[in-house]
Every structure is written in C-alpha cells, then in structure tokens.
Amino acid sequence: MIFADVRGSTSIAEQLSPGEFAALLNRFYRVAMDSLLPQNAIVDKMIGDEVMAFFVPAFQQNSPSAALSAAVNILKGVGNGSGKEPWLPVGIGINFGQAYVGKVGTGEISDFTALGDTVNTAARLQSHAKAGQIVISESVYSYVSGEYPGIPLEAIDVRGKKETFGIHIITPFE
C-alpha cells in the first residue's frame, strides 16, 4: 500500500483560485500516475490532495520494491532532487501485507477499494512523513534494505495501535 499526500494543501489552496488549485492537483495526479502505473500499481483513489494505490503480487513480484521505486519517482516528479524547491511538498507512506481488495457498499452505492490493518497503517505512516520523505514499515524495509542500507529503525506511536510501530524514514534527495 502506498499513500502519497500533499503537505500543507489547505495553505496552498488559500493562495490559489479553485481552478488553479484543481490544475495543481491534476499536475500532481499526473506525476503520481506516471510513477505508479509503470510499476503495475492499482490506483485505488485520488482523495482530494492524496493518492492511494496498492500492488497485487500476481502483477508485481516484488511489490515493496516497486512501491518504493514509485514513491521515489513521485518525489522526483514534484521537484525533489532538482536543486530547487519542489513545486509541491509531498510525503509518502508505504506498508506491506494482506488486505481485503474488492467491492464494499450497499444498494446503489458501492466502491472498489482495499481495506484492513495494512491499509490503515500505510495511511498512518504517510501522516508521519514530512515533505520529501518516504516512511516505510519494517516489513517493507526487509525487502528494500539492500537499496537503502543503514536506514535506522525508529519506533513511533501509530494512532489506533496498542504498541509502538517500527518504521524507517527514507529521504532519497537529501
């Protein structure tokens, strides 16, 4: 699971007309799609200033690595690593594990989505990411530690979880 979220979007929207803000978000969505789809991600939702996507092992053999690659490309796409200030501040959270994927809802209203602890935790990890950061769970890091060796383990309190949760913070363009 990957969640990519614009940081400070309320302040950004306050400085722009609604049309300009929509154009900015559409530019962000294009960067996200250009980063996620080549990695065989399934984009679940574009929720206001956030993109939610997941990976299916049948379509992607190393989902954690693919998610991290997509995350790095999203950050690069919004201007991180360019030597200038990014044109949009984005923080990303990634978690790996089982989830329910399918239709939910009732009657006339239904939605195709991913649900469960893995999804909720990925969203919470994203909330811990500062602009330019990718916060990943220990389960993700176990797959990608060769690409980013030596990233220290940190313990954080995750809202709704009884125990602290181990994360690694990757800042690829620092």
Backbone hydrogen bonds in HBPLUS format (Angstrom, degrees):
<---DONOR---> <-ACCEPTOR-->    atom                        ^
c    i                          cat <-CA-CA->   ^        H-A-AA   ^      H-
h    n   atom  resd res      DA  || num        DHA   H-A  angle D-A-AA Bond
n    s   type  num  typ     dist DA aas  dist angle  dist       angle   num
A0095-ASN N   A0001-MET O   3.06 MM  94  5.30 153.0  2.13 139.5 147.7     1
A0002-ILE N   A0053-ALA O   2.93 MM  51  5.37 158.7  1.97 158.7 157.3     2
A0053-ALA N   A0002-ILE O   2.98 MM  51  5.37 160.0  2.02 154.8 159.8     3
A0003-PHE N   A0093-GLY O   2.95 MM  90  5.31 158.4  2.00 153.7 159.8     4
A0093-GLY N   A0003-PHE O   2.92 MM  90  5.31 156.4  1.98 151.1 158.9     5
A0004-ALA N   A0051-VAL O   2.95 MM  47  5.24 160.5  1.99 150.2 156.6     6
A0051-VAL N   A0004-ALA O   2.84 MM  47  5.24 154.9  1.90 148.7 157.3     7
A0005-ASP N   A0091-GLY O   2.91 MM  86  5.48 173.4  1.92 165.3 167.0     8
A0091-GLY N   A0005-ASP O   2.93 MM  86  5.48 158.6  1.98 158.3 162.1     9
A0006-VAL N   A0049-ASP O   2.99 MM  43  5.55 159.7  2.03 157.3 164.0    10
A0007-ARG N   A0089-PRO O   2.75 MM  82  5.34 164.2  1.77 139.7 145.4    11
A0012-ILE N   A0008-GLY O   3.05 MM   4  6.33 157.1  2.10 151.3 158.6    12
A0013-ALA N   A0009-SER O   2.78 MM   4  5.89 165.6  1.80 149.9 153.6    13
A0014-GLU N   A0010-THR O   3.05 MM   4  6.18 144.4  2.18 139.3 148.7    14
A0015-GLN N   A0012-ILE O   3.07 MM   3  5.43 141.1  2.22 106.1 116.6    15
A0016-LEU N   A0013-ALA O   3.19 MM   3  5.19 156.7  2.25 102.3 109.4    16
A0021-PHE N   A0017-SER O   2.90 MM   4  6.15 160.3  1.94 160.2 165.9    17
A0022-ALA N   A0018-PRO O   2.94 MM   4  6.13 157.5  1.99 146.3 152.4    18
A0023-ALA N   A0019-GLY O   2.97 MM   4  6.20 153.6  2.04 142.8 150.0    19
A0024-LEU N   A0020-GLU O   2.94 MM   4  6.21 151.2  2.02 144.7 152.6    20
A0025-LEU N   A0021-PHE O   2.93 MM   4  6.22 162.5  1.96 153.4 157.5    21
A0026-ASN N   A0022-ALA O   2.85 MM   4  6.05 154.4  1.91 147.4 155.1    22
A0027-ARG N   A0023-ALA O   2.97 MM   4  6.21 146.6  2.09 141.3 150.0    23
A0028-PHE N   A0024-LEU O   3.01 MM   4  6.37 154.2  2.08 146.3 153.3    24
A0029-TYR N   A0025-LEU O   2.75 MM   4  6.07 161.8  1.79 154.9 159.8    25
A0030-ARG N   A0026-ASN O   2.98 MM   4  6.16 150.4  2.07 141.7 149.0    26
A0031-VAL N   A0027-ARG O   3.09 MM   4  6.42 157.6  2.14 147.3 152.7    27
A0032-ALA N   A0028-PHE O   2.89 MM   4  6.19 163.7  1.92 156.3 161.1    28
A0033-MET N   A0029-TYR O   2.82 MM   4  6.05 164.1  1.85 152.4 156.4    29
A0034-ASP N   A0030-ARG O   2.87 MM   4  6.00 163.3  1.90 151.1 156.2    30
A0035-SER N   A0031-VAL O   3.02 MM   4  6.17 127.0  2.31 139.6 153.2    31
A0035-SER N   A0032-ALA O   3.12 MM   3  5.09 136.9  2.31  95.8 108.2    32
A0036-LEU N   A0032-ALA O   2.78 MM   4  5.92 157.6  1.83 157.1 163.3    33
A0037-LEU N   A0033-MET O   3.01 MM   4  5.59 157.5  2.06 141.0 147.8    34
A0039-GLN N   A0036-LEU O   2.96 MM   3  5.39 143.1  2.10 111.7 123.0    35
A0041-ALA N   A0036-LEU O   3.29 MM   5  5.36 163.1  2.32 137.8 136.6    36
A0040-ASN N   A0037-LEU O   2.96 MM   3  5.06 156.8  2.02 116.2 117.2    37
A0042-ILE N   A0054-PHE O   2.75 MM  12  5.33 171.3  1.76 166.2 169.3    38
A0054-PHE N   A0042-ILE O   2.92 MM  12  5.33 156.4  1.97 141.8 147.9    39
A0044-ASP N   A0052-MET O   2.80 MM   8  5.50 136.2  1.99 134.7 148.4    40
A0045-LYS N   A0052-MET O   3.17 MM   7  5.18 160.4  2.21 135.4 140.7    41
A0052-MET N   A0045-LYS O   2.88 MM   7  5.18 166.1  1.90 152.9 154.5    42
A0047-ILE N   A0050-GLU O   2.70 MM   3  5.01 138.2  1.87 140.4 151.4    43
A0050-GLU N   A0047-ILE O   2.99 MM   3  5.01 139.9  2.16 111.6 123.9    44
A0059-PHE N   A0056-VAL O   2.76 MM   3  5.46 148.2  1.86 125.4 134.6    45
A0060-GLN N   A0056-VAL O   3.04 MM   4  6.17 134.2  2.26 145.4 156.5    46
A0066-ALA N   A0062-ASN O   2.99 MM   4  6.23 159.3  2.03 155.6 162.4    47
A0067-ALA N   A0063-SER O   2.81 MM   4  5.97 159.2  1.85 156.1 161.4    48
A0068-LEU N   A0064-PRO O   2.99 MM   4  6.20 157.9  2.04 145.6 151.4    49
A0069-SER N   A0065-SER O   2.89 MM   4  6.09 158.8  1.94 147.5 153.6    50
A0070-ALA N   A0066-ALA O   2.93 MM   4  6.14 160.1  1.97 148.3 153.5    51
A0071-ALA N   A0067-ALA O   2.89 MM   4  6.11 155.9  1.95 145.9 153.0    52
A0072-VAL N   A0068-LEU O   2.91 MM   4  6.17 163.7  1.94 154.8 158.0    53
A0073-ASN N   A0069-SER O   3.02 MM   4  6.25 157.5  2.07 146.1 152.5    54
A0074-ILE N   A0070-ALA O   2.85 MM   4  6.15 145.3  1.97 147.9 158.0    55
A0075-LEU N   A0071-ALA O   3.02 MM   4  6.35 167.1  2.03 155.4 157.6    56
A0076-LYS N   A0072-VAL O   2.89 MM   4  6.15 158.4  1.94 148.7 155.4    57
A0077-GLY N   A0073-ASN O   2.77 MM   4  5.84 152.1  1.85 140.5 149.0    58
A0078-VAL N   A0074-ILE O   3.07 MM   4  6.38 132.9  2.30 146.9 158.0    59
A0080-ASN N   A0075-LEU O   2.98 MM   5  5.48 153.7  2.05 157.1 148.7    60
A0079-GLY N   A0076-LYS O   3.00 MM   3  5.19 158.6  2.04 109.2 114.0    61
A0087-TRP N   A0078-VAL O   2.90 MM   9  5.77 132.7  2.13 147.0 161.6    62
A0082-SER N   A0079-GLY O   3.34 MM   3  5.55 152.5  2.42 130.1 127.2    63
A0132-GLY N   A0090-VAL O   2.77 MM  42  5.89 163.2  1.79 153.3 150.5    64
A0092-ILE N   A0133-GLN O   3.04 MM  41  6.32 158.6  2.09 154.2 160.2    65
A0135-VAL N   A0092-ILE O   2.84 MM  43  6.25 163.9  1.87 158.3 157.5    66
A0094-ILE N   A0135-VAL O   2.94 MM  41  6.37 154.3  2.00 158.0 161.5    67
A0137-SER N   A0094-ILE O   3.22 MM  43  6.66 142.2  2.37 155.7 166.6    68
A0100-TYR N   A0115-LEU O   2.89 MM  15  5.08 159.4  1.93 154.0 155.4    69
A0115-LEU N   A0100-TYR O   2.76 MM  15  5.08 152.0  1.84 144.9 154.2    70
A0102-GLY N   A0113-THR O   2.99 MM  11  5.66 158.2  2.04 161.8 167.4    71
A0113-THR N   A0102-GLY O   2.96 MM  11  5.66 165.3  1.98 145.7 145.7    72
A0104-VAL N   A0111-ASP O   2.77 MM   7  5.41 149.8  1.86 153.4 163.5    73
A0111-ASP N   A0104-VAL O   2.77 MM   7  5.41 151.4  1.85 155.2 164.2    74
A0106-THR N   A0109-ILE O   2.91 MM   3  5.67 127.3  2.19 170.1 167.8    75
A0109-ILE N   A0106-THR O   3.14 MM   3  5.67 141.9  2.29 145.5 139.2    76
A0120-ASN N   A0116-GLY O   2.95 MM   4  6.26 169.6  1.97 160.0 162.8    77
A0121-THR N   A0117-ASP O   2.83 MM   4  5.89 161.6  1.86 151.9 157.1    78
A0122-ALA N   A0118-THR O   3.05 MM   4  6.21 154.9  2.12 140.3 147.1    79
A0123-ALA N   A0119-VAL O   3.06 MM   4  6.39 157.4  2.11 152.9 158.6    80
A0124-ARG N   A0120-ASN O   3.00 MM   4  6.31 152.0  2.08 144.8 152.8    81
A0125-LEU N   A0121-THR O   2.82 MM   4  6.11 153.4  1.89 153.3 160.8    82
A0126-GLN N   A0122-ALA O   3.00 MM   4  6.25 157.9  2.05 147.6 153.1    83
A0127-SER N   A0123-ALA O   3.18 MM   4  6.49 143.4  2.32 138.2 147.6    84
A0127-SER N   A0124-ARG O   3.10 MM   3  5.07 120.8  2.46  91.5 106.3    85
A0128-HIS N   A0125-LEU O   2.93 MM   3  5.21 144.0  2.06 105.8 116.8    86
A0129-ALA N   A0126-GLN O   3.08 MM   3  5.19 148.5  2.18 102.8 112.3    87
A0133-GLN N   A0130-LYS O   2.94 MM   3  5.42 151.5  2.02 145.3 142.9    88
A0134-ILE N   A0170-ILE O   2.81 MM  36  5.10 150.7  1.90 151.3 160.3    89
A0170-ILE N   A0134-ILE O   2.83 MM  36  5.10 176.3  1.83 155.7 154.9    90
A0136-ILE N   A0168-HIS O   2.92 MM  32  5.38 173.5  1.92 163.0 164.3    91
A0168-HIS N   A0136-ILE O   2.89 MM  32  5.38 148.5  1.99 151.2 159.3    92
A0141-TYR N   A0137-SER O   2.99 MM   4  6.32 166.5  2.01 152.6 156.6    93
A0142-SER N   A0138-GLU O   2.95 MM   4  6.13 146.7  2.06 149.7 157.1    94
A0143-TYR N   A0140-VAL O   2.92 MM   3  5.49 146.8  2.03 114.4 123.9    95
A0144-VAL N   A0140-VAL O   3.23 MM   4  6.53 140.0  2.40 142.9 154.2    96
A0144-VAL N   A0141-TYR O   3.12 MM   3  4.98 124.8  2.44  93.6 108.1    97
A0145-SER N   A0141-TYR O   2.85 MM   4  5.30 121.9  2.20 156.5 155.4    98
A0147-GLU N   A0144-VAL O   2.90 MM   3  5.39 137.9  2.08 113.5 124.9    99
A0148-TYR N   A0144-VAL O   3.20 MM   4  6.52 146.2  2.32 149.8 159.9   100
A0154-GLU N   A0167-ILE O   2.87 MM  13  5.30 162.0  1.91 153.4 158.1   101
A0167-ILE N   A0154-GLU O   2.79 MM  13  5.30 160.7  1.82 155.2 161.7   102
A0156-ILE N   A0165-PHE O   2.91 MM   9  5.31 161.0  1.95 143.7 148.3   103
A0165-PHE N   A0156-ILE O   2.77 MM   9  5.31 161.3  1.81 152.3 158.3   104
A0161-LYS N   A0158-VAL O   2.88 MM   3  5.55 165.6  1.90 147.6 149.3   105
A0174-GLU N   A0171-THR O   3.38 MM   3  5.86 155.0  2.45 126.6 122.5   106
